[in-house]
């Protein structure tokens, strides 16, 4: 008998009633756990680590919670994976609003199914298209019109945005704003966040000049001690340095001889001290080259040439990209395949640089770059950021943009435990992204005030269609109810608060302090971009999941998954302690 190999077996479902129940119940479960983090009274979620040796996470960040979710049920797991992308997109575009987007999406899906069940002649596709059109053509433009643009007269609103995004942490909001003050309130201002053990608190400092994440030890190796000319601070310092940028490995100095001869003549024979110090940045150096440069550095009558390896990241051509960024900052030309090093002149070595300092693991260039060079390179990086293929690449481009424009502010979080640090880091990152987003697209009164206004505007129109009244309007009220529910309000109290917010359009409610008042008076503001992206992405999720006609998935195999988990744990132990892994393998029968 001939047997034929078949594809892996799958399970599927298409019965509409059962399908709707699975989608709605899964979205409700997602909304419940992610929504539990909403607002100042939101709760933390404890997330077990995927890898051995890495501590579990305790966080109040909605997108972190959503990214950690999964299910033993194949259908539920597929729904979670399908909807996770839109939630992450909200975070990547606006830095905040993931929790609101998740709550809105679950509500829209529930009301969409209820509407179609009560109106069987109204197809889910038609209802979803109408809902998306209303969001796109009426709600999003309304948000943009209401957004308060940030200028020099209302920058205090940014602190309010930071505080709300940091879940009411005043000290964190102050630290975030201080970081932006150091680098300027620009769309491309970059703030890097670091965690350290110690008494809980924050410290903010400025990384001046053009920071380079590589120092003399990795660049020069065993010869590095010779180049340390500031013994007290264990650093190499060059004043008024020039820069030679080479896209390649330097294995000998023959091709550089003409340029070095010209430099030597200008310095030794003509006495021009501005040509004494040179930083040679390339992708690597041979021992022969390092030996020769070490000898020159110890000789007072020769040029001081310090070799520096261009840092590498996980992205293609990252070393060349670094050289181009350094070129924009220093004014030096990049030599390689296109521009030959033997054609280099003294004018190609940059200008206006004041100091180069190299420490063991980092270096810095301080100077006054040409504004035109910076503007041109910044525009290039902005265009690259628009077409970034991942969040990691986007973050990398933002960091590079910050380095060549306003510098980088370093915000250090201190905490007594790893869990405390990680939880604070997530909130701090949200606050930084929300402030940057508000700088770009403005701020709005918070506490779900805008969602209530949008709902009332829709109901105030002369002709209100069923999709608006049965799906969108009730969905827009769900976030405020969840916000109040997290704070422990009863149903009757929630209705009284919402009724007053409907009546008093310029009023917001401070859940933490139980006060009504103006948004500016109470300090409750959100990033306009966060509200916009939350609404758009919620409608996107609802359109996909609300019109679904079937699910096809692989069945979960508990034995196989348990074996995979054991293999992962075994691999983790091998990485942490190879000897114990070998011993364990030898003991197996």
N, C-alpha and C positions, 0 to 999 in steps of 0.2 A: 504493500500500500504506500503510495507516494504522499508524503507530508509536506505541506507548504508553510513557510514562515509567515506569520501574520504580524501586523503592527501591534503595538502594546494596547491592551484593552483599556477602554475608557468608560466612564459612566456619564449619563446625560439626563437632563430633565427638560420638559417642555410644557407640562401641565400648568396652565396659567395661574390657577389658584394657589397651587403649591409653590410655584416660582415666585409669585408676589410675596407670599409669606416668608420665604427664605431671604429675599432681597430686603424687605422692610425690617424683618427682625435683625438681620445682620447689620444694616445701617443704624438701627436703633442702638444696638450693642456698641458699635463704634462711637456713635454720638454720645452715649452715656459715659464711656470711659474717657474719651477725649474732652467732652464737655465738662467733666468733673474738675478740670483745671481752670475753667473760665473765671475771670474776675479776681478781685482781692481775697474773696472767701473761697476760691478754688482750692482743691486738694492736690497733694502730691501723688504721683503714681510710681510705685516701685517696680523696676524692670530688671529682670534677670539677665545677666550678661550672656552673650552667645559664645564666648570663648573662655576656656579655663584660665584662671589666674587673673582675669580682669574683673574688678569689683562690679557688683550690680549697681544700677543707676537709680537715683531718686530724683524725679524731675517734675516740674510743673509746666513744661513746654509742650504745647499741643502737638507740634509736628514730630517731636521726638517720641511721644507716646504712640502716635499713629504709625510711624515707621517701624515700631517694635511689634506691632500686632500680627497675629497669625491665627489659624484655626485648624483643628484636627479634621474638621469637616471640609471635604474638597470643594464643595460649592461655596461655602462661606469664605474659604481662603482665597478663591479666585475673585470673589467680590471685593474683598479687602485689597488685594493687589491691584485690581482695576481702578478703585477709587483713590488709592494712596497717591498716585501721580498728581492728581489735581490738587490735593492737599499740600504736597511738597512744592508744587508750582506757586501756590499762594505765598509760601514762606520765602521762596527764592526771588519772587518778583517784589514783594513788599516787606519781607522780613518778619511779618506778624500777620495775624488774622486767620491762621490755620484752624484754630478751635472754632471760631465763628463760621468759617466756611463749612466745616464738618457738620455743625449743628444745623445750619441752613440746608445743606444738601439732604440730610436725613429727613428734615421736615418737608422739603419740597417733594421728595420721593413718596413719602407717606400720603401727603395731600393729593398728589398726582394720581396715585392708585385709587384713593377714595373717590376722587372726582370721576375717574373713568368707570369705576364700578357703579356709581350712581347715574352716570350718563353713558350707557353702553354704546350709543351711536357716535359718541365723541372719541375718536381713536387716540391712544396714547401719543402717537407720533404728532398728530395735529396739536394736541395740548402742549407737548414739549416744545414744538416749534414756536407756538404762540408765546409760551413762557420765556423762551430764549430771546425772542424778538423784543418783548417788553423790557427785559433786563438790559438788552443791548441798546435799544433806541430811546428808552425813557428813564430808566433808573441810573445807569452809568453816567449819562450826560448830566443828570440832576446832581449826582455826587460831585462831579467836576465843577459844576457851577457853584455849589455850596462851599467848596474847599477854600480855606483861608490861606492865601499865599504867604510864605514866610519871608519877611524882609527885616531890615535893621530895627524897625520899631516894634516888632512882635516876636523877637527871637525867644522871649521867655516862654512862649507856647511849647517850644521844643522840650523844655524840662518837664512840662506836663505830659507830653507824649511819652517821654522816656519813663516817667514814673508809672504811668498806666501800663506800659508794656513790660515794666519790671515788676508788675503785680504789687504796686504801691510801695516799693522799697525806695524811700527818700534818699538814703545815702548812695544807693546804686545810681539813681537818676542824676544826682549831683556829680558823681564821678564820671558818668558818661558825657554830660554836658561839658565838664572841665576838659575832657579829652578832645572834644570837638573844638573848644575854644583854642586849644593849643595848635591845631592844624587848620582851623578855619571852618566856617559853616559852608563847605562846598559839597556838591554832589559826589565828588571823587575823594573827599577826605577819608583817610583810612585809619581805623582804630583796631589795633591788634590786642587780643585778650590773653592773659597769661594767668596760670593758677600756681599758687605757692602755699605751703603750709605755714600756719602762724595764727595769731589772734585775728578773729574775723574782722575784715575791713577792706579798704580799697586804696590803691596808690596809683597816681597818674603821672606819667612822664613823657617827654618828647624825644623820639629818636631823630636827632638832627641830621641834616644833610641827606646823602644818598647811602642808605644802609646796605651792606653786603653780607649775606649769611655764611661767610667763609673767612677764615683767618690764616695766620702764618703757618700754623702747624700742619694743616692739610695741604697748603700750597707749597711750602718749602721743605717740609719733612725734617730730616735729621740736621739740616743746616740752619734751622730757624733761629737758634740762639744767637747767631752772628748778627742777625738783622734787628735784634731788640736794642734800640738806641735810647730807650727810656726805661732804665732798669727799675725805677721806683714803681712805675705802673705796668711794667712788663708788656710794653707795646713797641711797635715800630712806627715812628712818626716822620713824615716828610712834609716840609713847608713849601708852599707854592709848587706843587708837583705838576708834571706833565703826564699824559697818559697815552700809551701805545696799546691799541686794541687789536688783537690778532685772532681771527676765526680759524683756529687749528692748534695742533700740538707743536711745541717748539723743541725740536731735537738737536738743533745746532744754531749758531748765531751768524752763520755765513751770510744769509739773506738780509740780516739786519745791519751788516757792517757799514754800509754807506750812511745809514741814518745815525748810527752810533758815532761814526767819525765826524759827521756834521755837528752833532751835539757836543762831542768832546772839543772840537775846534771853537765853538761858540763859548763854551764854559772855560776851558783852559787858556786858549790863546787870546780870546777877546774879553775874558773876565766877566761874562754875563751869567750871574748867579742863578737867573731864572731857568737856566737849562741844566742845572746840576741834578735835580731829582726827577726820576721817571718811574712810573708804575707800569709794568708790562703785564697785561691781562691776557691770558690765553687759556686753552682748554687743558693744558698740561705741559710739563717740562721734564726733559731727560735729566739724569744725574749729571751728565757732562755740562749741560747749560747751568744747572743750579750751582755746580762747583765753580764755574767761571764767574757767575754773578756774585757768589759769596766772596770770592777773592777781590773782585772790584769794590764791593761794599766796604771791605776792611781797609782798602787803600785810599787815603785821603785825597790823592791826586787824580782820582778817576770819578766817573759818574756814579751816583747812587741809583741803582736799578733794582727795584723790588719786584719779584715775580708774584703774581696772584692768579690762582686758578679760577676760572669762571664757574660759578655755582650751577649745578644741574638739578632739575626737577623731573617729575614723571612725564612731562609733556615733551613732544617731539621738538627738536631744535631749540630747547630751552636755553642752552649756553649761548647760542647765537642771539636769541632774543634778549638775553641779559646784556650782551655787548652792545646791542642797538639802544637799549635803555641807558646804559652808561655813556654811550656816544651822545645821546640827547642832553644828558646832564653835564658832561665835561666839555662837549664841543669837539672831541677827538673823533677821528675817522676810523671806521672798522676796515681792517685789511684782511684779505683772504683770497679766495678764488677769483672774485670779481676785481678787486683792487689789490695789486701786487705790493708786497712789503718793500721790494727794492725801489719802488717809485715814491715811497713816503718822504715827506718833507717836514721841516720843523713846524710849519703851519698846520699840519695834520694832527698835532699832539694836544689839542685842546687849549683852553685859556680860562682865566678868572677863577681857578681853583685855589683855595687857600691852604687846606690841610688834607693829608691822607693819613689815616691811622689804622693800623692792623693790630688786633688783639689775637688771642689764641684761636678763638672760634668765630670771630666776626671782624668786619672792617667797615670803615665809614669814609666817605668823601664829602668834604665840606667846602662850599664855594658859592659863587653867584652865577648860575647857568644863564645862558642866553634865553630870553623869554620866548623868542620865535621857535627855537629848537624844541623847547618843552611843549609848546602849543601844538606843533606838528606831530610830535610823538604821542602826545595825549590823545589827539584826534584818532590816530591809528589804533591805539589801544581801546578806545571807546567803540570803534567799529568792530574790532575783534571780539569785544565783550558781547556785543549784540548777537554774534554768531557763535558764541561759546557752545560746545557740545555737551557740557556737563556743569553742574554746580561747582565742582572742584576747579574746573578751568576758569569759570567766571570769577571765583574767589581769588585765584592766582592772578588774573588780569587786574582785578580791583586793587590788589596789593601792589602790583607793579605800578599802576597808575598813581597810587598814593605816594610811592617812593619818589617819583620824578616830579610831582606837583607840589604838594604841601608838606611832605614829610609824613611820618607815621607817629601816632600817639599810642603809647603802650599803657594799657589799663590792667593792673595786676590785682587779682582777687586773692585774698588770704582767707583760709578756713582751717578748721581743726580736723576735718575728716574728708576723705575722698568724695563721699556722697554729698556733703555740704558744698564742696567746691564745684562738683559737676552740676548740681542744681542751680547754683548761683551763676555759673558760666552760661548755662542755657538762657536764663532770664536776661543776663547782661548782653548776650549776643542779640536777643530779640530787641532789647532797648536800643542798641546801636543801630541795627537795621531799620527800626521804626523811625528813629531820628533822621537817618540818611534819607529815608523815603519821604518823610515830611518836608525835608529841605527841598526835595525835588518836586513833589506834587501837592504840598500843603497839608493842613491839619483840619480836623472836624471835631465838633463837640462829641465826647465819648459817652460811655454808658448806654450804648445802643440807641442813642438819641436819633441818629440819622436814619436807622432802619425803621423806627417808629414814624418819622416824618415821611419817609418814602411810602410807607403803607397808607398813611392818611392822605397823601397827595393822590395816590391811585384811586382811593375811594371817593375823593372829592370831584372826580371828573364827571362830566355830564352823563356819559354812557359807560357804565362799568361792565365789562364782559365777565363771563363765568370763570375763565382761567384766572383773571385777576382776583376776583372776590373769593374763589374757592381754593386757590392754590397759593398764589404769591402773598396776598395780604396776611393770611393766618401764619404762613411760614416766616414772614418778617418779624412776627411778634414772639417767635419761639426763643431766640437768643436772650431777650430781656427777661423772659420767664425763667430761663435756665440760670441766668446771672443771679436772680433773686432767690431761686431755689437753692443754689449753692450756699447762699448766706443764711439759710434756715427760715425763710419767710413762709407763712402759711398761704394757702390758696387765696383766702379772703384778703390778706395783706397784699399779696402780689397784685390782685385785681385793683385794689385801691390805688396802689402806686402807679400802675400802668394807666389807669383812668386819669390820674392827675397829670401824667406826662403827655397824654393825648390832649388834654384841655390847655395846658400851659406849654406852648411850643418852644419857648426860649429857656425851658427848665430842664436840668438833668438831675439824676438822683445819685448821691454818693452812698453806695451800698455799705462801705466800711464804717462811715460815720453817721449813717442814717439821716442824711440831710438833703433837702431840696435846695436848688439854687442855680445860678448861672454857671456855665461851663468854665469860664475863666475864673470866676469867684471860687469855685470848688477845685479848680485845677484838673479837670477831667477832659482830656483831648486825645483823640486817636489820629493816627496817620491816615490821610485820605486814601492813599494808595492801598492800605491794608483793607479798608472797607470795600473799595472798588474790586480788588482782586478776590476777596472773600465771596462777594456776590457773584462775580462772573464765573469763578471756578465751582461754586455751589450749583449754579445753573448748568454748568457743563457736566458735573457728576449726575445730576438729576436727569438730564437729557439722555445720557447713556444708560443708566440703571433703570429709569422709568419706562423705557421703551424696549426693554430686553424681552426676547421671545424664547430663550432657551439657554442652557448652560451645558457645556461639554467639558469634562475635567478628568484627570487621572485619579484613580482611587488611591487613597493614602495607605501605605504599607507600613504598619507599626514596627514590624521586625526589621525591615530594611532601614527605616529611619532611626531605630535604636542602634543599629550597627554603624550607621553613618555618624551618629552622635558619639559613639565610642571611638570611632576612628579620629574624629575631630579632637576629642579629649586626649587621645594618645599622641596625636601630632603636636598638640599644645605642650604636653609634657616633654616631648622630644626637643622642642624649641627651647623650653626653659632649662632642661637638664638632659643633655644627650646621653650622659653616662648611665643615668637611671633607666633611660629608655632601652639602651643596649642590654643592660642587666635583665630588664623585664622580658625582653625578647628571647634572651638565652634561657630563661626559666620556663618558657612555654614548651609543652610537650611536642 
